[in-house]
C-alpha cells in the first residue's frame, strides 16, 4: 500500500479529519451544542421569522425541545426586562425590539427620515386586511376614492399580494402577506382588532363602481376622487 494511503475511518471524503468538512479540531457537533445559545445565535441572523420545524432541523433537535427552549428564552427576556423580545409572529420566531423602547429605536432608524405609511396607505391596507381577498374596485368603493396608486405602493412594499381573480368579473384580488403579519406583530389574521363590524358593507357602498374605474397616476401621499 502507498505511503500516501490513510485510514478512511479517520478522514472524511474531502480529506478532513473525522469527516468534519473543515471544522476545526475540537469543535462540537451541532447536535452537541447547548440549545438555547445555539437558538440565540441562529435567530440573530434570520431576516424573517424562523419556524420551529426549521430550527429543529438545523440544530438537529426534536421540535418539542426547540419549542420549549424558545418559550423559555422569551419568558427570560421579559422577566429580565431586556430591550429586545423573542416573539412568535407569522408562524415563526424572531427577535424584536421591545415596545417600551420604540422611541429610541425610531430615532436611530429614521434619523430624520420619514418612513411611515401615509394615512391613505394605512386606510387602504386596513380595508384589504379586513375584506381580503378583495379587488381594487371594492377597496376604492369602501374608501370613496381611487386607490390604484396606493395599492401599487403597498404591493411594492410587500404588504399586499395578488390572490387570484374574482370569478364573476375576472378582477384581480388582493390579500395581505406574511410580511404584513410580521410588521404588525401578529401570529395570524385572527389577531386583528375587532374593527370589521365598523366598516360599511362593500355591496352597500359599491354602487356603480366597476373594476374598470379610471386609473390615475397618484402616489401614496394622497388619493384621487373616484368618478361616479
C-alpha positions in Angstrom: 0.0 0.0 0.0 1.3 3.5 -0.8 2.7 5.7 1.9 0.1 8.3 1.0 -2.8 6.0 2.0 -4.7 6.9 5.1 -7.3 5.3 7.4 -10.7 6.1 5.9 -12.2 5.8 9.4 -10.2 8.8 10.5 -10.8 11.1 7.5 -13.8 12.3 5.6 -14.4 12.1 1.9 -12.9 15.5 1.5 -9.7 14.6 3.4 -10.6 16.4 6.6 -10.0 14.6 9.9 -13.0 12.6 11.1 -15.2 13.7 8.1 -16.0 17.1 9.8 -15.9 19.0 6.5 -13.3 21.6 7.5 -14.5 22.2 11.1 -11.6 23.0 13.5 -10.5 20.1 15.7 -12.4 20.1 18.9 -15.4 21.9 17.6 -18.6 20.3 18.9 -21.2 18.9 16.5 -24.3 20.9 16.0 -26.4 18.4 18.0 -23.9 18.7 20.9 -24.2 22.5 21.2 -26.1 23.9 24.1 -29.6 24.5 22.7 -30.6 28.0 24.0 -27.3 29.8 23.0 -27.5 28.0 19.6 -31.0 29.2 19.1 -30.0 32.8 20.0 -27.1 32.6 17.5 -29.3 31.5 14.7 -32.1 33.9 15.4 -29.6 36.8 15.4 -29.1 36.3 11.7 -32.5 35.5 10.3 -34.2 38.1 8.1 -37.7 36.6 8.6 -39.4 34.6 11.3 -38.0 31.1 11.6 -40.3 28.2 12.2 -39.8 25.7 14.9 -39.5 22.9 12.3 -36.7 24.7 10.5 -34.8 25.5 13.7 -35.2 21.9 14.9 -33.9 20.6 11.6 -30.9 23.0 11.5 -29.9 22.3 15.1 -30.7 18.6 14.9 -33.0 18.6 17.9 -36.6 17.4 18.5 -39.2 20.1 17.7 -40.7 19.8 21.1 -37.3 20.6 22.8 -36.8 23.6 20.4 -40.4 24.9 21.1 -39.9 24.7 24.9 -36.5 26.4 24.7 -37.9 29.3 22.6 -40.7 29.9 25.0 -38.3 29.8 28.0 -36.0 32.3 26.3 -38.9 34.6 25.6 -40.0 34.4 29.2 -36.5 35.0 30.4 -36.1 38.2 28.3 -39.4 39.5 29.6 -38.6 38.8 33.2 -35.1 40.4 32.9 -36.6 43.5 31.2 -34.3 43.2 28.2 -34.6 45.8 25.4 -35.4 43.1 22.9 -38.1 40.4 22.8 -38.4 37.0 21.2 -41.9 36.6 19.7 -43.8 34.0 17.7 -45.1 36.0 14.7 -46.4 34.9 11.3 -45.7 31.3 12.1 -42.1 31.7 13.2 -39.8 33.1 15.9 -37.8 36.3 15.6 -36.1 38.9 17.8 -37.9 42.3 18.0 -37.1 45.5 19.9 -39.3 45.8 23.0 -42.2 48.2 22.6 -41.2 50.3 25.6 -38.0 51.3 23.7 -39.8 52.1 20.4 -38.9 55.9 20.6 -35.2 55.1 20.9 -35.3 52.7 18.0 -37.4 55.0 15.9 -35.0 57.9 16.5 -32.0 55.7 15.5 -33.6 54.1 12.4 -35.3 57.1 11.0 -32.8 59.7 11.9 -34.9 62.5 10.5 -36.3 60.4 7.6 -40.0 59.7 7.1 -40.5 56.0 6.6 -44.1 55.6 7.8 -47.0 54.8 5.5 -49.3 57.8 4.8 -52.9 57.9 6.1 -54.2 57.0 2.7 -52.0 53.9 2.5 -52.9 52.8 6.1 -56.6 53.2 5.3 -56.3 51.1 2.1 -54.2 48.5 3.9 -56.9 48.2 6.6 -59.6 47.6 4.0 -57.6 44.9 2.4 -56.8 43.3 5.7 -60.4 43.1 6.8 -62.0 42.3 3.5 -59.4 40.1 1.8 -59.4 38.7 -0.8 -60.7 41.9 -2.3 -60.5 43.7 -5.6 -59.2 47.3 -6.2 -62.7 48.5 -7.2 -64.1 47.2 -3.9 -61.4 48.9 -1.9 -62.0 52.1 -3.8 -65.7 51.8 -3.2 -65.3 51.4 0.6 -62.9 54.4 0.8 -64.8 56.5 -1.7 -61.6 57.4 -3.7 -59.5 55.7 -6.4 -56.8 53.6 -4.7 -54.7 52.5 -7.7 -51.6 54.4 -6.7 -51.7 53.4 -3.1 -52.2 49.8 -4.0 -49.1 49.9 -6.2 -47.2 51.3 -3.2 -48.5 48.5 -0.9 -47.5 45.9 -3.5 -44.0 47.4 -3.9 -43.5 47.3 -0.1 -44.6 43.7 0.1 -47.5 44.3 2.4 -50.2 43.0 -0.1 -50.0 40.5 -2.9 -52.3 39.1 -5.7 -54.6 36.3 -4.6 -56.2 35.1 -7.8 -59.2 36.6 -9.6 -62.8 37.2 -8.9 -65.0 34.5 -10.6 -67.8 36.9 -11.6 -65.7 39.8 -13.0 -62.2 38.4 -13.5 -60.9 41.3 -11.4 -57.6 40.7 -9.6 -58.0 40.0 -5.9 -55.5 41.1 -3.2 -54.6 39.9 0.3 -52.1 40.8 2.9 -48.8 39.0 3.1 -46.8 37.3 5.8 -44.6 40.4 5.8 -47.7 42.3 6.9 -48.2 40.0 9.8 -44.6 40.3 10.7 -44.6 44.1 10.7 -47.9 44.2 12.7 -46.6 41.6 15.2 -49.4 39.2 14.6 -49.5 35.4 14.6 -52.4 35.4 12.1 -55.3 37.4 10.8 -57.5 36.2 13.6 -55.5 38.5 15.9 -56.6 41.6 14.0 -58.5 44.0 16.3 -62.3 43.7 16.1 -62.9 46.6 13.7 -64.6 44.8 10.8 -68.2 45.5 12.2 -67.5 49.2 11.9 -66.6 49.1 8.2 -69.5 49.6 5.8 -70.6 46.6 3.7 -68.9 46.8 0.3 -72.1 45.9 -1.5 -73.9 48.8 0.2 -71.4 51.4 -0.9 -70.0 49.9 -4.1 -72.8 51.3 -6.2 -71.8 51.6 -9.8 -68.0 51.0 -9.2 -66.9 48.5 -11.9 -63.4 47.0 -11.8 -62.6 49.2 -14.8 -62.7 52.5 -13.0 -60.3 55.1 -14.4 -56.7 54.6 -13.2 -55.0 57.8 -12.0 -51.2 58.4 -11.6 -51.2 59.1 -7.9 -48.7 58.1 -5.2 -49.3 57.2 -1.6 -49.3 60.8 -0.5 -52.9 61.2 -1.4 -55.8 59.8 -3.4 -57.8 60.9 -6.5 -61.6 61.1 -6.1 -63.4 58.3 -8.0 -65.7 59.5 -10.7 -69.3 58.5 -10.2 
